[in-house]
Amino acid sequence: MIEYAYAFAFACFAVAILLNLWKILTATEITDRILALDTMFINAIALVVLFGVLLGTEIFFEAALIMAMLGFISTVAYARFLLRGNIIE
């Protein structure tokens, strides 16, 4: 029974990633694209964690932490670029 729950969760997160990709491609404002990209990072992290739970290994949790740090830094860098025009002062 748990296999059905894993399959359903994988399908839901995959659909969410596809919808985020659609928003990135069709958004008119750059801020909408940045938010969709950040949400896509979060959904990808959820997929990696779910895959780690499915396999029963801890290495995927470390990969998810690294992905979370990269997602946060990239969102901050994009926002800073929009506000100031440069990233590094």
CYANA upper distance limits for C-alpha pairs under 8 A (distance plus 0.5 A):
  1 MET  CA      5 ALA  CA      7.41
  2 ILE  CA      6 TYR  CA      6.81
  3 GLU  CA      7 ALA  CA      6.67
  4 TYR  CA      8 PHE  CA      6.54
  5 ALA  CA      9 ALA  CA      6.58
  6 TYR  CA     10 PHE  CA      6.57
  6 TYR  CA     50 LEU  CA      8.14
  6 TYR  CA     54 LEU  CA      7.94
  7 ALA  CA     11 ALA  CA      6.62
  8 PHE  CA     12 CYS  CA      6.65
  9 ALA  CA     13 PHE  CA      6.70
 10 PHE  CA     14 ALA  CA      6.52
 10 PHE  CA     47 LEU  CA      7.19
 10 PHE  CA     50 LEU  CA      8.17
 11 ALA  CA     15 VAL  CA      6.63
 12 CYS  CA     16 ALA  CA      6.69
 13 PHE  CA     17 ILE  CA      6.67
 13 PHE  CA     43 ASN  CA      6.52
 13 PHE  CA     44 ALA  CA      8.22
 13 PHE  CA     46 ALA  CA      7.95
 13 PHE  CA     47 LEU  CA      7.09
 14 ALA  CA     18 LEU  CA      6.79
 15 VAL  CA     19 LEU  CA      6.67
 16 ALA  CA     20 ASN  CA      6.68
 16 ALA  CA     40 MET  CA      8.23
 16 ALA  CA     43 ASN  CA      7.50
 17 ILE  CA     21 LEU  CA      6.66
 17 ILE  CA     40 MET  CA      6.09
 17 ILE  CA     43 ASN  CA      6.82
 17 ILE  CA     44 ALA  CA      7.83
 18 LEU  CA     22 TRP  CA      6.69
 19 LEU  CA     23 LYS  CA      6.75
 20 ASN  CA     24 ILE  CA      6.69
 20 ASN  CA     36 ALA  CA      5.87
 20 ASN  CA     37 LEU  CA      7.46
 20 ASN  CA     39 THR  CA      7.57
 20 ASN  CA     40 MET  CA      6.31
 21 LEU  CA     25 LEU  CA      6.77
 21 LEU  CA     36 ALA  CA      7.97
 21 LEU  CA     37 LEU  CA      8.24
 21 LEU  CA     40 MET  CA      8.03
 22 TRP  CA     26 THR  CA      6.63
 23 LYS  CA     27 ALA  CA      6.00
 23 LYS  CA     32 ASP  CA      8.26
 23 LYS  CA     33 ARG  CA      7.34
 23 LYS  CA     36 ALA  CA      6.87
 24 ILE  CA     32 ASP  CA      7.96
 24 ILE  CA     33 ARG  CA      5.27
 24 ILE  CA     34 ILE  CA      8.36
 24 ILE  CA     36 ALA  CA      6.50
 24 ILE  CA     37 LEU  CA      7.37
 25 LEU  CA     33 ARG  CA      8.35
 27 ALA  CA     32 ASP  CA      6.64
 27 ALA  CA     33 ARG  CA      6.59
 28 THR  CA     32 ASP  CA      7.96
 29 GLU  CA     33 ARG  CA      7.24
 30 ILE  CA     34 ILE  CA      6.78
 31 THR  CA     35 LEU  CA      6.74
 32 ASP  CA     36 ALA  CA      6.62
 33 ARG  CA     37 LEU  CA      6.57
 34 ILE  CA     38 ASP  CA      6.70
 34 ILE  CA     75 THR  CA      7.40
 34 ILE  CA     78 TYR  CA      7.72
 35 LEU  CA     39 THR  CA      6.66
 36 ALA  CA     40 MET  CA      6.55
 37 LEU  CA     41 PHE  CA      6.80
 38 ASP  CA     42 ILE  CA      6.98
 38 ASP  CA     71 GLY  CA      6.93
 38 ASP  CA     72 PHE  CA      8.31
 38 ASP  CA     75 THR  CA      7.01
 39 THR  CA     43 ASN  CA      6.78
 40 MET  CA     44 ALA  CA      6.61
 41 PHE  CA     45 ILE  CA      6.65
 41 PHE  CA     67 MET  CA      7.95
 41 PHE  CA     68 ALA  CA      7.87
 41 PHE  CA     71 GLY  CA      6.49
 42 ILE  CA     46 ALA  CA      6.79
 42 ILE  CA     68 ALA  CA      7.89
 42 ILE  CA     71 GLY  CA      8.45
 43 ASN  CA     47 LEU  CA      6.79
 44 ALA  CA     48 VAL  CA      6.77
 45 ILE  CA     49 VAL  CA      6.68
 45 ILE  CA     64 ALA  CA      5.79
 45 ILE  CA     67 MET  CA      7.12
 45 ILE  CA     68 ALA  CA      7.46
 46 ALA  CA     50 LEU  CA      6.50
 46 ALA  CA     64 ALA  CA      8.43
 47 LEU  CA     51 PHE  CA      6.56
 48 VAL  CA     52 GLY  CA      6.69
 48 VAL  CA     60 PHE  CA      6.67
 48 VAL  CA     61 PHE  CA      7.99
 48 VAL  CA     63 ALA  CA      8.15
 48 VAL  CA     64 ALA  CA      6.72
 49 VAL  CA     53 VAL  CA      6.74
 49 VAL  CA     60 PHE  CA      6.65
 49 VAL  CA     61 PHE  CA      6.35
 49 VAL  CA     64 ALA  CA      6.94
 50 LEU  CA     54 LEU  CA      6.66
 51 PHE  CA     55 LEU  CA      6.75
 51 PHE  CA     60 PHE  CA      7.97
 52 GLY  CA     56 GLY  CA      6.22
 52 GLY  CA     57 THR  CA      6.00
 52 GLY  CA     58 GLU  CA      7.10
 52 GLY  CA     59 ILE  CA      7.86
 52 GLY  CA     60 PHE  CA      5.53
 52 GLY  CA     61 PHE  CA      7.23
 53 VAL  CA     57 THR  CA      7.32
 58 GLU  CA     62 GLU  CA      7.51
 59 ILE  CA     63 ALA  CA      6.98
 60 PHE  CA     64 ALA  CA      6.59
 61 PHE  CA     65 LEU  CA      6.78
 62 GLU  CA     66 ILE  CA      6.87
 63 ALA  CA     67 MET  CA      6.67
 64 ALA  CA     68 ALA  CA      6.58
 65 LEU  CA     69 MET  CA      6.79
 66 ILE  CA     70 LEU  CA      6.73
 67 MET  CA     71 GLY  CA      6.52
 68 ALA  CA     72 PHE  CA      6.65
 69 MET  CA     73 ILE  CA      6.66
 70 LEU  CA     74 SER  CA      6.52
 71 GLY  CA     75 THR  CA      6.65
 72 PHE  CA     76 VAL  CA      6.73
 73 ILE  CA     77 ALA  CA      6.55
 74 SER  CA     78 TYR  CA      6.59
 75 THR  CA     79 ALA  CA      6.66
 76 VAL  CA     80 ARG  CA      6.51
 77 ALA  CA     81 PHE  CA      6.55
 77 ALA  CA     87 ILE  CA      6.59
 78 TYR  CA     82 LEU  CA      6.77
 79 ALA  CA     83 LEU  CA      6.77
 80 ARG  CA     84 ARG  CA      6.44
 80 ARG  CA     85 GLY  CA      7.84
 80 ARG  CA     86 ASN  CA      7.52
 80 ARG  CA     87 ILE  CA      6.42
 81 PHE  CA     85 GLY  CA      5.17
 81 PHE  CA     86 ASN  CA      5.41
 81 PHE  CA     87 ILE  CA      5.82
 82 LEU  CA     86 ASN  CA      8.44
